[in-house]
Amino acid sequence: MTSGLAAPGISGAAGLRRREDAVKRALDLIIATAATVALAPVLVALWLWIRLDSPGPAIFRQQRLGRDARPFTIYKFRTMRVDTDDAVHRAYVTQLLTSDAPQAGGESGLFKLENDPRITRAGHWLRRTSLDELPQLINVLRGEMSLVGPRPALAWEAELYDAAHRRRFEVPPGLTGLWQVSGRSELTMRQALDLDLDYVRRKGLGLDVAIILRTLPSLLRSQAR
């Protein structure tokens, strides 16, 4: 006969997680909506600049992996010339994921190769300031991403993760995260992934708010360089 003592505890923990997820989603919607409205003039200005700076669409679309490794289309401002392959970037990220060497991409931090010959003139500034990420507010509003969480990974990149690092898919990917506010330009790739795991272990509204409050000063420091 099954004991009736364990069920309430399990149910209580599951209920707490559901409530926290609901509050996190509400926070995402409130902040993402307010940010989209407030930044609308900036978004339009950046859109026009990108279109004038180089041929091609202003918005870049790419398949990424979200919660439970489900694929979705991510939106970013285009920072590279159109019709270029990703061989240089793939080689760079593969090297970082398979070694403990520090990243050498430049002040944009991990995952963004600063001296990539594909980057446009506007793209260099957008990457340095992280303003190329702003269209991901659409992904947050659609529920594919959260304001805070691990970076949304590419499918081929995720194949290089070890079993422990795949736990980062237990939560939605984020527009910002723990590694972005923890010295992103000095970290190795594995250190960044370890910070993702730390976020998964410690996840909660308090940590999310702390990361959001640390994100703006981090962005301002990057723009002042």
KEDO-691333 format. One record per residue (C-alpha): residue in three letters; residue number from 1; x, y, z. Coordinates in Angstrom, 3 decimals. Example, Ala and Ser with C-alpha at 12.3 -4.5 7.8 and 13.67 -1.06 7.14 Angstrom:
! residues 2
{aa: ALA, i: 1, x: 12.300, y: -4.500, z: 7.800} .
{aa: SER, i: 2, x: 13.670, y: -1.060, z: 7.140} .
! end
This chain:
! residues 225
{aa: MET, i: 1, x: 0.000, y: 0.000, z: 0.000} .
{aa: THR, i: 2, x: 1.409, y: 3.382, z: -0.995} .
{aa: SER, i: 3, x: 1.999, y: 5.849, z: 1.798} .
{aa: GLY, i: 4, x: -0.097, y: 9.018, z: 1.609} .
{aa: LEU, i: 5, x: 2.683, y: 11.096, z: 3.153} .
{aa: ALA, i: 6, x: 4.919, y: 11.490, z: 0.084} .
{aa: ALA, i: 7, x: 2.282, y: 12.671, z: -2.362} .
{aa: PRO, i: 8, x: 1.513, y: 16.046, z: -0.711} .
{aa: GLY, i: 9, x: 5.219, y: 16.922, z: -0.698} .
{aa: ILE, i: 10, x: 5.627, y: 16.076, z: -4.356} .
{aa: SER, i: 11, x: 2.419, y: 17.851, z: -5.248} .
{aa: GLY, i: 12, x: 3.475, y: 20.875, z: -3.203} .
{aa: ALA, i: 13, x: 6.868, y: 21.076, z: -4.935} .
{aa: ALA, i: 14, x: 5.261, y: 20.736, z: -8.363} .
{aa: GLY, i: 15, x: 2.708, y: 23.389, z: -7.472} .
{aa: LEU, i: 16, x: 5.445, y: 25.764, z: -6.312} .
{aa: ARG, i: 17, x: 7.330, y: 25.260, z: -9.599} .
{aa: ARG, i: 18, x: 4.154, y: 25.969, z: -11.581} .
{aa: ARG, i: 19, x: 3.524, y: 29.144, z: -9.604} .
{aa: GLU, i: 20, x: 7.108, y: 30.292, z: -10.070} .
{aa: ASP, i: 21, x: 6.897, y: 29.559, z: -13.812} .
{aa: ALA, i: 22, x: 3.646, y: 31.534, z: -14.024} .
{aa: VAL, i: 23, x: 5.146, y: 34.534, z: -12.198} .
{aa: LYS, i: 24, x: 8.299, y: 34.342, z: -14.338} .
{aa: ARG, i: 25, x: 6.165, y: 34.323, z: -17.482} .
{aa: ALA, i: 26, x: 4.135, y: 37.287, z: -16.240} .
{aa: LEU, i: 27, x: 7.359, y: 39.188, z: -15.493} .
{aa: ASP, i: 28, x: 8.654, y: 38.358, z: -18.972} .
{aa: LEU, i: 29, x: 5.483, y: 39.663, z: -20.610} .
{aa: ILE, i: 30, x: 5.342, y: 42.878, z: -18.567} .
{aa: ILE, i: 31, x: 8.995, y: 43.831, z: -19.032} .
{aa: ALA, i: 32, x: 9.253, y: 42.688, z: -22.675} .
{aa: THR, i: 33, x: 6.089, y: 44.581, z: -23.621} .
{aa: ALA, i: 34, x: 7.226, y: 47.748, z: -21.856} .
{aa: ALA, i: 35, x: 10.715, y: 47.483, z: -23.377} .
{aa: THR, i: 36, x: 9.356, y: 46.936, z: -26.892} .
{aa: VAL, i: 37, x: 7.131, y: 50.018, z: -26.635} .
{aa: ALA, i: 38, x: 9.807, y: 52.201, z: -25.033} .
{aa: LEU, i: 39, x: 12.505, y: 51.127, z: -27.494} .
{aa: ALA, i: 40, x: 10.329, y: 51.298, z: -30.619} .
{aa: PRO, i: 41, x: 12.111, y: 54.432, z: -31.970} .
{aa: VAL, i: 42, x: 15.502, y: 52.803, z: -31.374} .
{aa: LEU, i: 43, x: 14.392, y: 49.589, z: -33.066} .
{aa: VAL, i: 44, x: 13.171, y: 51.507, z: -36.114} .
{aa: ALA, i: 45, x: 16.372, y: 53.575, z: -36.286} .
{aa: LEU, i: 46, x: 18.563, y: 50.461, z: -36.091} .
{aa: TRP, i: 47, x: 16.431, y: 48.741, z: -38.711} .
{aa: LEU, i: 48, x: 16.926, y: 51.665, z: -41.117} .
{aa: TRP, i: 49, x: 20.670, y: 51.880, z: -40.400} .
{aa: ILE, i: 50, x: 21.219, y: 48.195, z: -41.147} .
{aa: ARG, i: 51, x: 19.250, y: 48.419, z: -44.401} .
{aa: LEU, i: 52, x: 21.289, y: 51.451, z: -45.509} .
{aa: ASP, i: 53, x: 24.629, y: 50.048, z: -44.363} .
{aa: SER, i: 54, x: 24.622, y: 46.842, z: -46.441} .
{aa: PRO, i: 55, x: 22.327, y: 44.941, z: -48.826} .
{aa: GLY, i: 56, x: 19.918, y: 42.489, z: -47.267} .
{aa: PRO, i: 57, x: 17.161, y: 42.284, z: -44.639} .
{aa: ALA, i: 58, x: 17.579, y: 44.029, z: -41.292} .
{aa: ILE, i: 59, x: 16.343, y: 41.020, z: -39.315} .
{aa: PHE, i: 60, x: 18.347, y: 37.804, z: -39.144} .
{aa: ARG, i: 61, x: 16.460, y: 34.558, z: -38.516} .
{aa: GLN, i: 62, x: 18.067, y: 31.336, z: -37.330} .
{aa: GLN, i: 63, x: 17.022, y: 28.003, z: -35.832} .
{aa: ARG, i: 64, x: 18.001, y: 27.607, z: -32.179} .
{aa: LEU, i: 65, x: 17.155, y: 25.135, z: -29.416} .
{aa: GLY, i: 66, x: 14.849, y: 26.191, z: -26.597} .
{aa: ARG, i: 67, x: 13.510, y: 24.482, z: -23.505} .
{aa: ASP, i: 68, x: 13.728, y: 20.683, z: -23.736} .
{aa: ALA, i: 69, x: 15.899, y: 21.253, z: -26.847} .
{aa: ARG, i: 70, x: 12.860, y: 22.169, z: -28.927} .
{aa: PRO, i: 71, x: 13.789, y: 24.145, z: -32.070} .
{aa: PHE, i: 72, x: 12.476, y: 27.655, z: -32.649} .
{aa: THR, i: 73, x: 13.322, y: 30.629, z: -34.879} .
{aa: ILE, i: 74, x: 15.346, y: 33.323, z: -33.151} .
{aa: TYR, i: 75, x: 15.298, y: 36.961, z: -34.287} .
{aa: LYS, i: 76, x: 18.304, y: 39.277, z: -34.236} .
{aa: PHE, i: 77, x: 19.432, y: 42.369, z: -36.062} .
{aa: ARG, i: 78, x: 21.627, y: 41.273, z: -38.972} .
{aa: THR, i: 79, x: 25.310, y: 41.958, z: -38.290} .
{aa: MET, i: 80, x: 26.850, y: 40.036, z: -41.196} .
{aa: ARG, i: 81, x: 26.765, y: 40.222, z: -44.952} .
{aa: VAL, i: 82, x: 24.165, y: 38.005, z: -46.593} .
{aa: ASP, i: 83, x: 24.969, y: 34.745, z: -48.399} .
{aa: THR, i: 84, x: 28.007, y: 33.866, z: -46.291} .
{aa: ASP, i: 85, x: 28.658, y: 30.460, z: -44.746} .
{aa: ASP, i: 86, x: 29.353, y: 29.849, z: -41.064} .
{aa: ALA, i: 87, x: 32.585, y: 27.856, z: -41.427} .
{aa: VAL, i: 88, x: 34.722, y: 30.444, z: -39.608} .
{aa: HIS, i: 89, x: 32.297, y: 30.808, z: -36.714} .
{aa: ARG, i: 90, x: 31.690, y: 27.064, z: -36.444} .
{aa: ALA, i: 91, x: 35.426, y: 26.378, z: -36.258} .
{aa: TYR, i: 92, x: 35.810, y: 29.075, z: -33.585} .
{aa: VAL, i: 93, x: 32.984, y: 27.758, z: -31.376} .
{aa: THR, i: 94, x: 34.067, y: 24.126, z: -31.843} .
{aa: GLN, i: 95, x: 37.565, y: 25.018, z: -30.666} .
{aa: LEU, i: 96, x: 36.171, y: 26.724, z: -27.569} .
{aa: LEU, i: 97, x: 33.867, y: 23.828, z: -26.730} .
{aa: THR, i: 98, x: 36.590, y: 21.208, z: -27.069} .
{aa: SER, i: 99, x: 39.341, y: 23.008, z: -25.130} .
{aa: ASP, i: 100, x: 39.834, y: 25.103, z: -22.016} .
{aa: ALA, i: 101, x: 41.525, y: 27.929, z: -23.890} .
{aa: PRO, i: 102, x: 40.226, y: 31.453, z: -23.200} .
{aa: GLN, i: 103, x: 38.062, y: 32.951, z: -25.924} .
{aa: ALA, i: 104, x: 39.749, y: 35.203, z: -28.440} .
{aa: GLY, i: 105, x: 36.725, y: 36.737, z: -30.104} .
{aa: GLY, i: 106, x: 37.175, y: 40.235, z: -28.714} .
{aa: GLU, i: 107, x: 35.154, y: 42.462, z: -26.428} .
{aa: SER, i: 108, x: 31.822, y: 41.180, z: -27.742} .
{aa: GLY, i: 109, x: 32.463, y: 38.105, z: -25.612} .
{aa: LEU, i: 110, x: 31.925, y: 34.419, z: -26.188} .
{aa: PHE, i: 111, x: 30.173, y: 33.066, z: -29.280} .
{aa: LYS, i: 112, x: 30.864, y: 36.269, z: -31.286} .
{aa: LEU, i: 113, x: 34.062, y: 36.276, z: -33.310} .
{aa: GLU, i: 114, x: 35.032, y: 39.947, z: -33.364} .
{aa: ASN, i: 115, x: 37.373, y: 39.799, z: -36.373} .
{aa: ASP, i: 116, x: 34.976, y: 37.729, z: -38.443} .
{aa: PRO, i: 117, x: 35.347, y: 39.004, z: -42.027} .
{aa: ARG, i: 118, x: 31.601, y: 38.573, z: -42.594} .
{aa: ILE, i: 119, x: 30.644, y: 41.339, z: -40.139} .
{aa: THR, i: 120, x: 29.307, y: 44.599, z: -41.585} .
{aa: ARG, i: 121, x: 30.277, y: 48.094, z: -40.450} .
{aa: ALA, i: 122, x: 27.051, y: 48.459, z: -38.491} .
{aa: GLY, i: 123, x: 27.429, y: 44.918, z: -37.228} .
{aa: HIS, i: 124, x: 30.668, y: 45.647, z: -35.360} .
{aa: TRP, i: 125, x: 28.951, y: 48.277, z: -33.219} .
{aa: LEU, i: 126, x: 25.758, y: 46.256, z: -32.788} .
{aa: ARG, i: 127, x: 27.718, y: 43.277, z: -31.526} .
{aa: ARG, i: 128, x: 29.892, y: 45.323, z: -29.172} .
{aa: THR, i: 129, x: 26.817, y: 46.912, z: -27.574} .
{aa: SER, i: 130, x: 24.679, y: 43.735, z: -27.773} .
{aa: LEU, i: 131, x: 21.909, y: 45.766, z: -29.437} .
{aa: ASP, i: 132, x: 21.736, y: 43.098, z: -32.133} .
{aa: GLU, i: 133, x: 19.908, y: 40.997, z: -29.523} .
{aa: LEU, i: 134, x: 16.951, y: 43.389, z: -29.108} .
{aa: PRO, i: 135, x: 14.631, y: 41.641, z: -31.629} .
{aa: GLN, i: 136, x: 14.678, y: 38.647, z: -29.271} .
{aa: LEU, i: 137, x: 12.070, y: 40.566, z: -27.304} .
{aa: ILE, i: 138, x: 9.708, y: 39.081, z: -29.915} .
{aa: ASN, i: 139, x: 10.834, y: 35.592, z: -28.888} .
{aa: VAL, i: 140, x: 10.184, y: 36.471, z: -25.236} .
{aa: LEU, i: 141, x: 6.693, y: 37.730, z: -26.048} .
{aa: ARG, i: 142, x: 6.004, y: 34.533, z: -28.002} .
{aa: GLY, i: 143, x: 7.084, y: 32.381, z: -25.054} .
{aa: GLU, i: 144, x: 10.030, y: 30.802, z: -26.872} .
{aa: MET, i: 145, x: 12.538, y: 32.580, z: -24.634} .
{aa: SER, i: 146, x: 12.618, y: 34.228, z: -21.236} .
{aa: LEU, i: 147, x: 14.285, y: 37.464, z: -20.192} .
{aa: VAL, i: 148, x: 16.752, y: 35.416, z: -18.119} .
{aa: GLY, i: 149, x: 18.161, y: 31.996, z: -18.927} .
{aa: PRO, i: 150, x: 20.944, y: 30.175, z: -20.763} .
{aa: ARG, i: 151, x: 21.953, y: 31.400, z: -24.197} .
{aa: PRO, i: 152, x: 19.831, y: 29.728, z: -26.944} .
{aa: ALA, i: 153, x: 22.104, y: 27.145, z: -28.543} .
{aa: LEU, i: 154, x: 22.558, y: 26.041, z: -32.134} .
{aa: ALA, i: 155, x: 21.751, y: 22.368, z: -32.810} .
{aa: TRP, i: 156, x: 25.259, y: 21.454, z: -34.015} .
{aa: GLU, i: 157, x: 26.742, y: 23.263, z: -31.035} .
{aa: ALA, i: 158, x: 24.560, y: 21.334, z: -28.574} .
{aa: GLU, i: 159, x: 25.890, y: 18.065, z: -30.019} .
{aa: LEU, i: 160, x: 29.301, y: 19.029, z: -28.588} .
{aa: TYR, i: 161, x: 27.970, y: 19.450, z: -25.034} .
{aa: ASP, i: 162, x: 28.698, y: 16.781, z: -22.470} .
{aa: ALA, i: 163, x: 25.811, y: 15.137, z: -20.621} .
{aa: ALA, i: 164, x: 25.992, y: 17.521, z: -17.657} .
{aa: HIS, i: 165, x: 25.799, y: 20.651, z: -19.794} .
{aa: ARG, i: 166, x: 22.657, y: 19.429, z: -21.536} .
{aa: ARG, i: 167, x: 20.807, y: 20.208, z: -18.290} .
{aa: ARG, i: 168, x: 20.735, y: 23.825, z: -19.497} .
{aa: PHE, i: 169, x: 17.764, y: 22.773, z: -21.664} .
{aa: GLU, i: 170, x: 15.665, y: 22.224, z: -18.521} .
{aa: VAL, i: 171, x: 14.812, y: 25.949, z: -18.541} .
{aa: PRO, i: 172, x: 13.892, y: 28.388, z: -21.334} .
{aa: PRO, i: 173, x: 16.802, y: 30.195, z: -22.978} .
{aa: GLY, i: 174, x: 17.221, y: 33.840, z: -22.048} .
{aa: LEU, i: 175, x: 17.882, y: 37.251, z: -23.514} .
{aa: THR, i: 176, x: 20.413, y: 37.682, z: -20.711} .
{aa: GLY, i: 177, x: 21.855, y: 35.249, z: -18.217} .
{aa: LEU, i: 178, x: 24.310, y: 34.539, z: -15.462} .
{aa: TRP, i: 179, x: 27.360, y: 34.251, z: -17.695} .
{aa: GLN, i: 180, x: 26.591, y: 37.512, z: -19.508} .
{aa: VAL, i: 181, x: 26.888, y: 39.457, z: -16.239} .
{aa: SER, i: 182, x: 29.862, y: 37.460, z: -14.933} .
{aa: GLY, i: 183, x: 32.704, y: 38.687, z: -17.141} .
{aa: ARG, i: 184, x: 31.563, y: 37.348, z: -20.492} .
{aa: SER, i: 185, x: 34.662, y: 38.560, z: -22.373} .
{aa: GLU, i: 186, x: 37.055, y: 36.800, z: -19.972} .
{aa: LEU, i: 187, x: 35.353, y: 33.414, z: -19.649} .
{aa: THR, i: 188, x: 36.154, y: 30.180, z: -21.410} .
{aa: MET, i: 189, x: 33.264, y: 28.440, z: -23.131} .
{aa: ARG, i: 190, x: 33.153, y: 25.716, z: -20.506} .
{aa: GLN, i: 191, x: 33.064, y: 28.279, z: -17.704} .
{aa: ALA, i: 192, x: 30.104, y: 29.925, z: -19.431} .
{aa: LEU, i: 193, x: 28.302, y: 26.572, z: -19.677} .
{aa: ASP, i: 194, x: 29.065, y: 25.875, z: -16.008} .
{aa: LEU, i: 195, x: 27.404, y: 29.199, z: -15.139} .
{aa: ASP, i: 196, x: 24.361, y: 28.066, z: -17.125} .
{aa: LEU, i: 197, x: 24.212, y: 24.945, z: -14.945} .
{aa: ASP, i: 198, x: 24.598, y: 27.091, z: -11.832} .
{aa: TYR, i: 199, x: 21.592, y: 29.106, z: -13.008} .
{aa: VAL, i: 200, x: 19.535, y: 25.928, z: -13.536} .
{aa: ARG, i: 201, x: 20.380, y: 24.756, z: -10.002} .
{aa: ARG, i: 202, x: 19.631, y: 28.120, z: -8.367} .
{aa: LYS, i: 203, x: 16.817, y: 29.340, z: -10.623} .
{aa: GLY, i: 204, x: 14.220, y: 31.515, z: -8.996} .
{aa: LEU, i: 205, x: 12.622, y: 34.938, z: -9.252} .
{aa: GLY, i: 206, x: 15.157, y: 36.517, z: -6.910} .
{aa: LEU, i: 207, x: 18.055, y: 35.391, z: -9.088} .
{aa: ASP, i: 208, x: 16.250, y: 36.536, z: -12.250} .
{aa: VAL, i: 209, x: 15.689, y: 40.026, z: -10.832} .
{aa: ALA, i: 210, x: 19.321, y: 40.241, z: -9.697} .
{aa: ILE, i: 211, x: 20.561, y: 39.297, z: -13.191} .
{aa: ILE, i: 212, x: 18.227, y: 41.803, z: -14.865} .
{aa: LEU, i: 213, x: 19.479, y: 44.562, z: -12.543} .
{aa: ARG, i: 214, x: 23.103, y: 43.630, z: -13.336} .
{aa: THR, i: 215, x: 22.537, y: 43.474, z: -17.095} .
{aa: LEU, i: 216, x: 22.120, y: 47.212, z: -17.750} .
{aa: PRO, i: 217, x: 25.406, y: 48.235, z: -16.016} .
{aa: SER, i: 218, x: 27.158, y: 45.425, z: -17.915} .
{aa: LEU, i: 219, x: 25.828, y: 46.768, z: -21.226} .
{aa: LEU, i: 220, x: 26.807, y: 50.335, z: -20.341} .
{aa: ARG, i: 221, x: 30.361, y: 49.194, z: -19.581} .
{aa: SER, i: 222, x: 30.576, y: 47.455, z: -22.970} .
{aa: GLN, i: 223, x: 29.388, y: 50.611, z: -24.749} .
{aa: ALA, i: 224, x: 31.903, y: 52.767, z: -22.912} .
{aa: ARG, i: 225, x: 34.884, y: 50.717, z: -24.127} .
! end
